[in-house]
């Protein structure tokens, strides 16, 4: 019966697209990385964009 129980999943922290626009200077001119599209979701959700770009999909 233990094999029939599905273990609970816990949300994972994700980020949006990282590109050169995510780098901005701070007050002293040093580069800072910003990420305005952070979200929580299912741990397998981050694999979906990789599959979309796959030739096999």
C-alpha distance matrix in Angstrom:
0.0 3.8 5.4 5.4 7.2 10.8 13.0 16.2 19.4 22.7 26.1 28.4 32.2 34.0 37.7 39.9 42.2 44.1 47.7 51.2 51.5 49.0 51.6 54.3 56.9 56.8 60.0 61.2 60.5 57.4 54.6 51.5 48.3 47.2 44.1 44.4 41.2 38.4 35.3 31.6 28.9 25.7 25.5 25.7 28.7 31.1 30.4 31.6 35.3 35.0 33.6 36.5 39.0 37.4 39.4 36.3 35.0
3.8 0.0 3.8 5.4 5.6 8.8 10.2 13.6 16.7 19.8 23.3 25.4 29.2 31.2 34.9 37.3 39.6 41.3 44.9 48.3 48.8 46.1 48.5 51.2 53.7 53.6 56.7 57.9 57.2 54.1 51.3 48.3 45.1 44.2 41.2 41.6 38.6 35.7 32.7 29.0 26.5 23.3 22.8 23.3 26.5 28.6 28.0 29.6 33.3 32.8 31.8 34.8 37.1 35.6 37.9 35.0 33.8
5.4 3.8 0.0 3.8 5.6 7.8 9.9 13.5 16.0 19.5 22.7 24.5 28.3 29.9 33.5 35.6 37.7 39.5 43.0 46.5 47.1 44.6 47.2 50.0 52.7 52.8 56.1 57.2 56.2 53.1 50.2 47.3 44.0 43.2 40.0 40.6 37.3 34.6 31.7 28.2 25.4 21.9 21.3 21.2 24.4 26.6 25.6 27.0 30.7 30.1 28.8 31.9 34.2 32.5 34.5 31.5 30.4
5.4 5.4 3.8 0.0 3.8 6.4 9.5 12.6 15.3 18.9 22.0 24.2 28.0 29.5 33.1 35.1 37.3 39.4 42.9 46.5 46.8 44.4 47.2 49.9 52.7 52.8 56.1 57.4 56.5 53.5 50.6 47.5 44.1 43.0 39.7 39.8 36.5 34.0 30.8 27.3 24.3 20.9 21.0 20.7 23.7 26.2 25.4 26.4 30.2 30.0 28.5 31.3 33.9 32.4 34.5 31.4 30.0
7.2 5.6 5.6 3.8 0.0 3.8 6.3 9.2 12.3 15.7 19.0 21.4 25.2 27.1 30.8 32.9 35.4 37.4 41.0 44.5 44.7 42.1 44.8 47.4 50.1 50.0 53.2 54.6 53.8 50.9 48.0 44.9 41.6 40.3 37.1 37.2 34.0 31.3 28.1 24.4 21.8 18.6 18.8 19.2 22.0 24.5 24.2 25.4 29.1 29.2 28.1 30.8 33.4 32.3 34.7 31.9 30.2
10.8 8.8 7.8 6.4 3.8 0.0 3.8 6.4 9.0 12.6 15.6 17.9 21.7 23.4 27.0 29.2 31.7 33.7 37.3 40.8 40.9 38.4 41.2 43.8 46.6 46.6 49.8 51.2 50.3 47.5 44.5 41.4 38.0 36.8 33.5 33.6 30.4 27.7 24.5 20.9 18.1 14.8 15.0 15.4 18.2 20.8 20.6 21.8 25.4 25.6 24.6 27.3 29.9 29.0 31.6 29.0 27.1
13.0 10.2 9.9 9.5 6.3 3.8 0.0 3.8 6.5 9.7 13.2 15.4 19.2 21.3 25.0 27.5 30.1 31.8 35.5 38.9 39.1 36.3 38.9 41.4 44.0 43.8 47.0 48.3 47.6 44.7 41.9 38.7 35.5 34.3 31.2 31.5 28.5 25.5 22.5 18.8 16.5 13.4 13.3 14.5 17.4 19.5 19.8 21.5 24.9 25.0 24.7 27.4 29.7 29.1 32.0 29.7 27.9
16.2 13.6 13.5 12.6 9.2 6.4 3.8 0.0 3.8 6.6 10.0 12.8 16.5 18.8 22.5 25.0 27.9 29.7 33.5 36.8 36.6 33.8 36.5 38.8 41.4 41.1 44.2 45.8 45.1 42.4 39.6 36.3 33.1 31.6 28.5 28.5 25.5 22.6 19.4 15.6 13.5 10.9 11.5 13.3 15.6 17.9 18.9 20.3 23.5 24.2 24.1 26.4 29.0 28.8 31.9 29.9 27.8
19.4 16.7 16.0 15.3 12.3 9.0 6.5 3.8 0.0 3.8 6.7 9.2 12.9 15.0 18.8 21.3 24.2 26.0 29.7 33.0 32.9 30.2 32.8 35.2 37.9 37.7 40.9 42.4 41.7 38.9 36.0 32.8 29.5 28.1 24.9 25.0 22.0 19.1 16.0 12.3 10.1 7.5 7.8 10.0 12.2 14.3 15.5 17.1 20.2 20.9 21.1 23.4 25.8 25.8 29.1 27.4 25.3
22.7 19.8 19.5 18.9 15.7 12.6 9.7 6.6 3.8 0.0 3.8 6.5 10.0 12.8 16.5 19.3 22.4 24.0 27.8 30.9 30.6 27.6 30.2 32.4 34.9 34.5 37.6 39.2 38.6 35.9 33.1 29.7 26.6 25.1 22.1 22.3 19.6 16.3 13.4 9.6 8.4 7.1 7.5 10.8 12.2 13.8 15.9 17.6 20.1 21.1 21.9 23.9 26.1 26.6 30.1 28.9 26.7
26.1 23.3 22.7 22.0 19.0 15.6 13.2 10.0 6.7 3.8 0.0 3.8 6.8 9.4 13.1 15.8 19.1 20.7 24.5 27.6 27.1 24.2 26.9 29.0 31.7 31.4 34.5 36.2 35.5 33.0 30.2 26.7 23.5 21.8 18.6 18.6 15.8 12.6 9.6 5.8 5.0 5.2 6.3 9.7 10.1 11.4 14.2 15.6 17.7 19.1 20.3 21.9 24.0 25.0 28.6 27.8 25.4
28.4 25.4 24.5 24.2 21.4 17.9 15.4 12.8 9.2 6.5 3.8 0.0 3.8 6.4 10.1 13.2 16.2 17.5 21.3 24.4 24.2 21.2 23.7 26.1 28.7 28.6 31.9 33.4 32.5 29.8 26.9 23.6 20.3 18.9 15.8 16.5 13.8 10.5 8.3 5.4 5.4 6.1 5.3 8.9 9.1 9.2 12.2 14.2 15.7 16.8 18.6 20.2 21.9 23.0 26.7 26.3 24.2
32.2 29.2 28.3 28.0 25.2 21.7 19.2 16.5 12.9 10.0 6.8 3.8 0.0 3.8 7.0 10.5 13.7 14.6 18.4 21.2 20.8 17.7 20.2 22.4 25.0 24.9 28.2 29.7 28.8 26.2 23.3 19.9 16.7 15.2 12.1 12.9 10.6 7.1 5.9 4.7 6.7 8.8 8.3 11.3 10.5 9.6 13.2 15.0 15.6 16.9 19.3 20.4 21.7 23.3 27.1 27.2 25.1
34.0 31.2 29.9 29.5 27.1 23.4 21.3 18.8 15.0 12.8 9.4 6.4 3.8 0.0 3.8 6.9 10.0 11.4 15.1 18.2 17.9 15.1 18.0 20.5 23.5 23.9 27.4 28.9 27.6 25.1 21.9 18.7 15.1 13.6 10.2 11.1 8.3 5.7 5.3 5.9 7.1 9.3 8.7 10.6 8.9 7.2 10.9 12.4 12.3 13.9 16.5 17.3 18.3 20.3 24.1 24.5 22.4
37.7 34.9 33.5 33.1 30.8 27.0 25.0 22.5 18.8 16.5 13.1 10.1 7.0 3.8 0.0 3.8 6.8 7.9 11.6 14.6 14.2 11.4 14.4 17.1 20.2 21.0 24.5 26.1 24.5 22.2 18.8 15.8 12.1 10.4 7.0 8.2 5.7 4.5 6.4 8.7 10.3 12.7 12.2 13.5 11.2 9.0 12.4 13.4 12.2 14.0 17.0 17.1 17.7 20.2 23.8 24.9 22.9
39.9 37.3 35.6 35.1 32.9 29.2 27.5 25.0 21.3 19.3 15.8 13.2 10.5 6.9 3.8 0.0 3.8 6.3 9.5 12.8 12.0 10.1 13.7 16.3 19.9 21.2 24.7 26.4 24.4 22.6 19.0 16.3 12.6 10.6 7.2 7.7 5.0 6.3 8.2 11.1 12.1 14.5 14.4 14.8 11.9 9.8 12.8 12.8 10.8 13.1 16.0 15.4 15.8 18.8 22.3 23.7 21.6
42.2 39.6 37.7 37.3 35.4 31.7 30.1 27.9 24.2 22.4 19.1 16.2 13.7 10.0 6.8 3.8 0.0 3.8 6.3 9.9 9.9 8.8 12.3 15.4 19.0 20.9 24.5 25.9 23.5 21.7 17.9 15.9 12.3 11.1 8.5 9.7 8.0 9.8 12.0 14.7 15.4 17.4 16.9 16.7 13.9 11.2 13.4 13.3 10.4 12.2 15.4 14.4 14.1 17.3 20.5 22.4 20.7
44.1 41.3 39.5 39.4 37.4 33.7 31.8 29.7 26.0 24.0 20.7 17.5 14.6 11.4 7.9 6.3 3.8 0.0 3.8 7.1 7.9 6.4 9.2 12.7 16.1 18.2 21.9 22.9 20.4 18.4 14.6 12.8 9.3 9.1 7.7 10.1 9.6 11.0 13.9 16.6 17.7 19.7 18.7 18.9 16.6 13.5 15.5 16.1 13.2 14.2 17.7 17.1 16.1 19.1 22.2 24.4 23.1
47.7 44.9 43.0 42.9 41.0 37.3 35.5 33.5 29.7 27.8 24.5 21.3 18.4 15.1 11.6 9.5 6.3 3.8 0.0 3.8 5.4 5.7 8.0 11.4 14.8 17.6 21.2 21.9 19.0 17.4 13.6 12.7 9.9 10.2 9.9 12.0 12.2 14.2 17.2 20.2 21.3 23.3 22.3 22.3 19.9 16.8 18.5 18.7 15.4 16.3 19.7 18.6 17.1 20.2 23.0 25.6 24.5
51.2 48.3 46.5 46.5 44.5 40.8 38.9 36.8 33.0 30.9 27.6 24.4 21.2 18.2 14.6 12.8 9.9 7.1 3.8 0.0 3.8 5.3 5.8 8.9 12.0 15.2 18.6 19.1 15.9 14.7 11.1 11.1 9.3 10.2 11.3 13.4 14.6 16.7 20.0 23.1 24.6 26.8 25.8 25.9 23.6 20.5 22.2 22.6 19.2 19.9 23.3 22.2 20.5 23.5 26.1 28.9 28.0
51.5 48.8 47.1 46.8 44.7 40.9 39.1 36.6 32.9 30.6 27.1 24.2 20.8 17.9 14.2 12.0 9.9 7.9 5.4 3.8 0.0 3.8 5.4 7.4 11.0 14.0 17.2 18.4 15.4 14.8 11.4 10.7 9.1 8.7 9.7 11.0 12.7 15.3 18.7 22.1 23.9 26.5 26.0 26.3 23.7 20.9 23.1 23.1 19.8 21.2 24.5 23.0 21.8 25.2 27.8 30.5 29.2
49.0 46.1 44.6 44.4 42.1 38.4 36.3 33.8 30.2 27.6 24.2 21.2 17.7 15.1 11.4 10.1 8.8 6.4 5.7 5.3 3.8 0.0 3.8 6.5 10.2 12.4 16.0 17.3 14.8 13.4 9.8 8.1 5.6 5.1 6.4 8.5 10.5 12.4 16.0 19.4 21.4 24.1 23.5 24.3 21.8 19.0 21.5 22.0 19.2 20.5 23.9 23.0 22.0 25.2 28.2 30.5 29.1
51.6 48.5 47.2 47.2 44.8 41.2 38.9 36.5 32.8 30.2 26.9 23.7 20.2 18.0 14.4 13.7 12.3 9.2 8.0 5.8 5.4 3.8 0.0 3.8 7.0 9.6 13.2 14.0 11.2 9.8 6.2 5.5 4.7 6.2 9.0 11.5 13.9 15.4 19.1 22.3 24.6 27.2 26.3 27.2 25.1 22.1 24.5 25.3 22.4 23.3 26.9 26.1 24.9 27.9 30.8 33.2 32.1
54.3 51.2 50.0 49.9 47.4 43.8 41.4 38.8 35.2 32.4 29.0 26.1 22.4 20.5 17.1 16.3 15.4 12.7 11.4 8.9 7.4 6.5 3.8 0.0 3.8 6.6 9.9 11.1 8.5 8.2 5.6 5.3 6.6 7.3 10.7 12.4 15.5 17.1 20.9 24.2 26.8 29.7 29.1 30.3 28.0 25.2 27.8 28.5 25.7 26.9 30.4 29.5 28.3 31.4 34.3 36.8 35.6
56.9 53.7 52.7 52.7 50.1 46.6 44.0 41.4 37.9 34.9 31.7 28.7 25.0 23.5 20.2 19.9 19.0 16.1 14.8 12.0 11.0 10.2 7.0 3.8 0.0 3.8 6.7 7.4 4.8 5.2 4.5 5.7 8.7 10.1 13.8 15.5 18.8 20.1 23.8 27.0 29.8 32.7 32.0 33.4 31.3 28.5 31.1 32.0 29.2 30.3 33.8 33.1 31.8 34.8 37.7 40.2 39.1
56.8 53.6 52.8 52.8 50.0 46.6 43.8 41.1 37.7 34.5 31.4 28.6 24.9 23.9 21.0 21.2 20.9 18.2 17.6 15.2 14.0 12.4 9.6 6.6 3.8 0.0 3.8 5.5 5.2 5.5 6.3 6.3 9.7 10.7 14.4 15.9 19.5 20.2 23.9 26.9 30.0 33.0 32.4 34.2 32.2 29.6 32.5 33.5 31.1 32.2 35.8 35.2 34.2 37.2 40.2 42.5 41.3
60.0 56.7 56.1 56.1 53.2 49.8 47.0 44.2 40.9 37.6 34.5 31.9 28.2 27.4 24.5 24.7 24.5 21.9 21.2 18.6 17.2 16.0 13.2 9.9 6.7 3.8 0.0 3.8 5.6 7.5 9.6 10.0 13.5 14.2 17.8 19.0 22.6 23.4 27.0 30.0 33.2 36.4 35.9 37.8 35.8 33.2 36.2 37.2 34.8 36.0 39.6 38.9 37.9 40.9 44.0 46.3 45.0
61.2 57.9 57.2 57.4 54.6 51.2 48.3 45.8 42.4 39.2 36.2 33.4 29.7 28.9 26.1 26.4 25.9 22.9 21.9 19.1 18.4 17.3 14.0 11.1 7.4 5.5 3.8 0.0 3.8 5.7 9.0 10.6 14.3 16.0 19.7 21.4 24.9 25.5 29.2 32.0 35.1 38.1 37.2 39.1 37.3 34.5 37.3 38.5 36.0 36.8 40.5 40.0 38.8 41.6 44.5 46.9 46.0
60.5 57.2 56.2 56.5 53.8 50.3 47.6 45.1 41.7 38.6 35.5 32.5 28.8 27.6 24.5 24.4 23.5 20.4 19.0 15.9 15.4 14.8 11.2 8.5 4.8 5.2 5.6 3.8 0.0 3.8 6.5 9.0 12.6 14.5 18.2 20.1 23.5 24.4 28.2 31.2 34.1 36.9 35.9 37.5 35.6 32.7 35.2 36.3 33.6 34.3 38.0 37.3 35.9 38.8 41.5 44.1 43.2
57.4 54.1 53.1 53.5 50.9 47.5 44.7 42.4 38.9 35.9 33.0 29.8 26.2 25.1 22.2 22.6 21.7 18.4 17.4 14.7 14.8 13.4 9.8 8.2 5.2 5.5 7.5 5.7 3.8 0.0 3.8 6.5 10.2 12.8 16.5 18.9 22.0 22.5 26.2 29.0 31.8 34.4 33.2 34.8 33.2 30.1 32.6 34.0 31.4 31.9 35.7 35.4 33.9 36.5 39.4 41.8 41.1
54.6 51.3 50.2 50.6 48.0 44.5 41.9 39.6 36.0 33.1 30.2 26.9 23.3 21.9 18.8 19.0 17.9 14.6 13.6 11.1 11.4 9.8 6.2 5.6 4.5 6.3 9.6 9.0 6.5 3.8 0.0 3.8 6.8 9.7 13.3 16.0 18.8 19.5 23.2 26.0 28.7 31.2 30.0 31.4 29.7 26.6 29.0 30.3 27.7 28.2 31.9 31.6 30.1 32.8 35.7 38.1 37.3
51.5 48.3 47.3 47.5 44.9 41.4 38.7 36.3 32.8 29.7 26.7 23.6 19.9 18.7 15.8 16.3 15.9 12.8 12.7 11.1 10.7 8.1 5.5 5.3 5.7 6.3 10.0 10.6 9.0 6.5 3.8 0.0 3.8 6.4 10.0 12.7 15.6 16.0 19.7 22.5 25.3 28.0 27.0 28.6 26.9 24.0 26.7 28.0 25.6 26.4 30.1 29.8 28.8 31.5 34.6 36.8 35.7
48.3 45.1 44.0 44.1 41.6 38.0 35.5 33.1 29.5 26.6 23.5 20.3 16.7 15.1 12.1 12.6 12.3 9.3 9.9 9.3 9.1 5.6 4.7 6.6 8.7 9.7 13.5 14.3 12.6 10.2 6.8 3.8 0.0 3.8 6.8 10.1 12.4 12.7 16.5 19.3 21.8 24.5 23.4 24.9 23.1 20.2 22.9 24.2 21.9 22.8 26.4 26.2 25.3 28.0 31.2 33.2 32.1
47.2 44.2 43.2 43.0 40.3 36.8 34.3 31.6 28.1 25.1 21.8 18.9 15.2 13.6 10.4 10.6 11.1 9.1 10.2 10.2 8.7 5.1 6.2 7.3 10.1 10.7 14.2 16.0 14.5 12.8 9.7 6.4 3.8 0.0 3.8 6.4 9.2 10.0 13.8 17.0 19.7 22.7 22.2 23.8 21.6 19.1 22.2 23.1 20.9 22.4 25.8 25.3 24.9 27.8 31.1 33.0 31.4
44.1 41.2 40.0 39.7 37.1 33.5 31.2 28.5 24.9 22.1 18.6 15.8 12.1 10.2 7.0 7.2 8.5 7.7 9.9 11.3 9.7 6.4 9.0 10.7 13.8 14.4 17.8 19.7 18.2 16.5 13.3 10.0 6.8 3.8 0.0 3.8 5.6 6.5 10.2 13.5 16.1 19.2 18.9 20.4 18.0 15.8 19.1 19.7 17.8 19.6 22.8 22.4 22.3 25.3 28.7 30.3 28.5
44.4 41.6 40.6 39.8 37.2 33.6 31.5 28.5 25.0 22.3 18.6 16.5 12.9 11.1 8.2 7.7 9.7 10.1 12.0 13.4 11.0 8.5 11.5 12.4 15.5 15.9 19.0 21.4 20.1 18.9 16.0 12.7 10.1 6.4 3.8 0.0 3.8 6.0 9.3 13.0 15.7 19.1 19.6 21.0 18.2 16.7 20.1 20.1 18.4 20.8 23.7 22.8 23.3 26.4 29.8 31.3 29.1
41.2 38.6 37.3 36.5 34.0 30.4 28.5 25.5 22.0 19.6 15.8 13.8 10.6 8.3 5.7 5.0 8.0 9.6 12.2 14.6 12.7 10.5 13.9 15.5 18.8 19.5 22.6 24.9 23.5 22.0 18.8 15.6 12.4 9.2 5.6 3.8 0.0 3.8 6.4 10.2 12.3 15.6 16.4 17.5 14.5 13.3 16.7 16.6 15.1 17.8 20.4 19.6 20.5 23.5 26.9 28.2 25.8
38.4 35.7 34.6 34.0 31.3 27.7 25.5 22.6 19.1 16.3 12.6 10.5 7.1 5.7 4.5 6.3 9.8 11.0 14.2 16.7 15.3 12.4 15.4 17.1 20.1 20.2 23.4 25.5 24.4 22.5 19.5 16.0 12.7 10.0 6.5 6.0 3.8 0.0 3.8 7.2 10.0 13.4 13.9 15.7 13.3 12.1 15.8 16.4 15.6 17.9 20.5 20.4 21.4 24.0 27.6 28.5 26.2
35.3 32.7 31.7 30.8 28.1 24.5 22.5 19.4 16.0 13.4 9.6 8.3 5.9 5.3 6.4 8.2 12.0 13.9 17.2 20.0 18.7 16.0 19.1 20.9 23.8 23.9 27.0 29.2 28.2 26.2 23.2 19.7 16.5 13.8 10.2 9.3 6.4 3.8 0.0 3.8 6.6 10.3 11.5 13.5 11.1 11.0 14.7 15.1 15.2 17.7 19.8 19.9 21.5 23.8 27.4 27.9 25.3
31.6 29.0 28.2 27.3 24.4 20.9 18.8 15.6 12.3 9.6 5.8 5.4 4.7 5.9 8.7 11.1 14.7 16.6 20.2 23.1 22.1 19.4 22.3 24.2 27.0 26.9 30.0 32.0 31.2 29.0 26.0 22.5 19.3 17.0 13.5 13.0 10.2 7.2 3.8 0.0 3.8 7.3 8.9 11.5 9.8 10.5 14.1 14.8 15.8 18.0 19.7 20.4 22.3 24.1 27.8 27.7 25.1
28.9 26.5 25.4 24.3 21.8 18.1 16.5 13.5 10.1 8.4 5.0 5.4 6.7 7.1 10.3 12.1 15.4 17.7 21.3 24.6 23.9 21.4 24.6 26.8 29.8 30.0 33.2 35.1 34.1 31.8 28.7 25.3 21.8 19.7 16.1 15.7 12.3 10.0 6.6 3.8 0.0 3.8 6.3 8.4 6.8 8.5 11.7 12.2 13.9 16.0 17.2 18.1 20.4 21.9 25.4 25.0 22.3
25.7 23.3 21.9 20.9 18.6 14.8 13.4 10.9 7.5 7.1 5.2 6.1 8.8 9.3 12.7 14.5 17.4 19.7 23.3 26.8 26.5 24.1 27.2 29.7 32.7 33.0 36.4 38.1 36.9 34.4 31.2 28.0 24.5 22.7 19.2 19.1 15.6 13.4 10.3 7.3 3.8 0.0 3.8 5.5 5.4 8.0 10.2 11.0 13.6 15.2 15.7 17.3 19.8 20.6 24.0 23.1 20.5
25.5 22.8 21.3 21.0 18.8 15.0 13.3 11.5 7.8 7.5 6.3 5.3 8.3 8.7 12.2 14.4 16.9 18.7 22.3 25.8 26.0 23.5 26.3 29.1 32.0 32.4 35.9 37.2 35.9 33.2 30.0 27.0 23.4 22.2 18.9 19.6 16.4 13.9 11.5 8.9 6.3 3.8 0.0 3.8 5.6 6.6 8.4 10.5 12.9 13.6 14.6 16.7 18.7 19.2 22.7 21.8 19.8
25.7 23.3 21.2 20.7 19.2 15.4 14.5 13.3 10.0 10.8 9.7 8.9 11.3 10.6 13.5 14.8 16.7 18.9 22.3 25.9 26.3 24.3 27.2 30.3 33.4 34.2 37.8 39.1 37.5 34.8 31.4 28.6 24.9 23.8 20.4 21.0 17.5 15.7 13.5 11.5 8.4 5.5 3.8 0.0 3.8 5.5 5.6 7.4 10.5 10.9 11.2 13.6 15.8 15.9 19.4 18.2 16.1
28.7 26.5 24.4 23.7 22.0 18.2 17.4 15.6 12.2 12.2 10.1 9.1 10.5 8.9 11.2 11.9 13.9 16.6 19.9 23.6 23.7 21.8 25.1 28.0 31.3 32.2 35.8 37.3 35.6 33.2 29.7 26.9 23.1 21.6 18.0 18.2 14.5 13.3 11.1 9.8 6.8 5.4 5.6 3.8 0.0 3.8 5.4 5.6 8.2 9.9 10.5 11.9 14.3 15.3 18.8 18.2 15.6
31.1 28.6 26.6 26.2 24.5 20.8 19.5 17.9 14.3 13.8 11.4 9.2 9.6 7.2 9.0 9.8 11.2 13.5 16.8 20.5 20.9 19.0 22.1 25.2 28.5 29.6 33.2 34.5 32.7 30.1 26.6 24.0 20.2 19.1 15.8 16.7 13.3 12.1 11.0 10.5 8.5 8.0 6.6 5.5 3.8 0.0 3.8 5.6 6.7 7.8 9.6 11.1 12.7 13.9 17.7 17.6 15.5
30.4 28.0 25.6 25.4 24.2 20.6 19.8 18.9 15.5 15.9 14.2 12.2 13.2 10.9 12.4 12.8 13.4 15.5 18.5 22.2 23.1 21.5 24.5 27.8 31.1 32.5 36.2 37.3 35.2 32.6 29.0 26.7 22.9 22.2 19.1 20.1 16.7 15.8 14.7 14.1 11.7 10.2 8.4 5.6 5.4 3.8 0.0 3.8 5.8 5.4 6.5 9.0 10.5 10.9 14.5 14.1 12.3
31.6 29.6 27.0 26.4 25.4 21.8 21.5 20.3 17.1 17.6 15.6 14.2 15.0 12.4 13.4 12.8 13.3 16.1 18.7 22.6 23.1 22.0 25.3 28.5 32.0 33.5 37.2 38.5 36.3 34.0 30.3 28.0 24.2 23.1 19.7 20.1 16.6 16.4 15.1 14.8 12.2 11.0 10.5 7.4 5.6 5.6 3.8 0.0 3.8 5.4 5.1 6.3 9.0 9.9 13.3 13.0 10.3
35.3 33.3 30.7 30.2 29.1 25.4 24.9 23.5 20.2 20.1 17.7 15.7 15.6 12.3 12.2 10.8 10.4 13.2 15.4 19.2 19.8 19.2 22.4 25.7 29.2 31.1 34.8 36.0 33.6 31.4 27.7 25.6 21.9 20.9 17.8 18.4 15.1 15.6 15.2 15.8 13.9 13.6 12.9 10.5 8.2 6.7 5.8 3.8 0.0 3.8 5.4 5.0 6.6 8.8 12.3 13.1 10.8
35.0 32.8 30.1 30.0 29.2 25.6 25.0 24.2 20.9 21.1 19.1 16.8 16.9 13.9 14.0 13.1 12.2 14.2 16.3 19.9 21.2 20.5 23.3 26.9 30.3 32.2 36.0 36.8 34.3 31.9 28.2 26.4 22.8 22.4 19.6 20.8 17.8 17.9 17.7 18.0 16.0 15.2 13.6 10.9 9.9 7.8 5.4 5.4 3.8 0.0 3.8 5.4 5.4 6.4 10.2 11.0 9.6
33.6 31.8 28.8 28.5 28.1 24.6 24.7 24.1 21.1 21.9 20.3 18.6 19.3 16.5 17.0 16.0 15.4 17.7 19.7 23.3 24.5 23.9 26.9 30.4 33.8 35.8 39.6 40.5 38.0 35.7 31.9 30.1 26.4 25.8 22.8 23.7 20.4 20.5 19.8 19.7 17.2 15.7 14.6 11.2 10.5 9.6 6.5 5.1 5.4 3.8 0.0 3.8 5.4 5.0 8.3 8.1 6.1
36.5 34.8 31.9 31.3 30.8 27.3 27.4 26.4 23.4 23.9 21.9 20.2 20.4 17.3 17.1 15.4 14.4 17.1 18.6 22.2 23.0 23.0 26.1 29.5 33.1 35.2 38.9 40.0 37.3 35.4 31.6 29.8 26.2 25.3 22.4 22.8 19.6 20.4 19.9 20.4 18.1 17.3 16.7 13.6 11.9 11.1 9.0 6.3 5.0 5.4 3.8 0.0 3.8 5.5 8.2 9.0 6.4
39.0 37.1 34.2 33.9 33.4 29.9 29.7 29.0 25.8 26.1 24.0 21.9 21.7 18.3 17.7 15.8 14.1 16.1 17.1 20.5 21.8 22.0 24.9 28.3 31.8 34.2 37.9 38.8 35.9 33.9 30.1 28.8 25.3 24.9 22.3 23.3 20.5 21.4 21.5 22.3 20.4 19.8 18.7 15.8 14.3 12.7 10.5 9.0 6.6 5.4 5.4 3.8 0.0 3.8 6.5 8.7 7.7
37.4 35.6 32.5 32.4 32.3 29.0 29.1 28.8 25.8 26.6 25.0 23.0 23.3 20.3 20.2 18.8 17.3 19.1 20.2 23.5 25.2 25.2 27.9 31.4 34.8 37.2 40.9 41.6 38.8 36.5 32.8 31.5 28.0 27.8 25.3 26.4 23.5 24.0 23.8 24.1 21.9 20.6 19.2 15.9 15.3 13.9 10.9 9.9 8.8 6.4 5.0 5.5 3.8 0.0 3.8 5.3 5.5
39.4 37.9 34.5 34.5 34.7 31.6 32.0 31.9 29.1 30.1 28.6 26.7 27.1 24.1 23.8 22.3 20.5 22.2 23.0 26.1 27.8 28.2 30.8 34.3 37.7 40.2 44.0 44.5 41.5 39.4 35.7 34.6 31.2 31.1 28.7 29.8 26.9 27.6 27.4 27.8 25.4 24.0 22.7 19.4 18.8 17.7 14.5 13.3 12.3 10.2 8.3 8.2 6.5 3.8 0.0 3.8 5.6
36.3 35.0 31.5 31.4 31.9 29.0 29.7 29.9 27.4 28.9 27.8 26.3 27.2 24.5 24.9 23.7 22.4 24.4 25.6 28.9 30.5 30.5 33.2 36.8 40.2 42.5 46.3 46.9 44.1 41.8 38.1 36.8 33.2 33.0 30.3 31.3 28.2 28.5 27.9 27.7 25.0 23.1 21.8 18.2 18.2 17.6 14.1 13.0 13.1 11.0 8.1 9.0 8.7 5.3 3.8 0.0 3.8
35.0 33.8 30.4 30.0 30.2 27.1 27.9 27.8 25.3 26.7 25.4 24.2 25.1 22.4 22.9 21.6 20.7 23.1 24.5 28.0 29.2 29.1 32.1 35.6 39.1 41.3 45.0 46.0 43.2 41.1 37.3 35.7 32.1 31.4 28.5 29.1 25.8 26.2 25.3 25.1 22.3 20.5 19.8 16.1 15.6 15.5 12.3 10.3 10.8 9.6 6.1 6.4 7.7 5.5 5.6 3.8 0.0
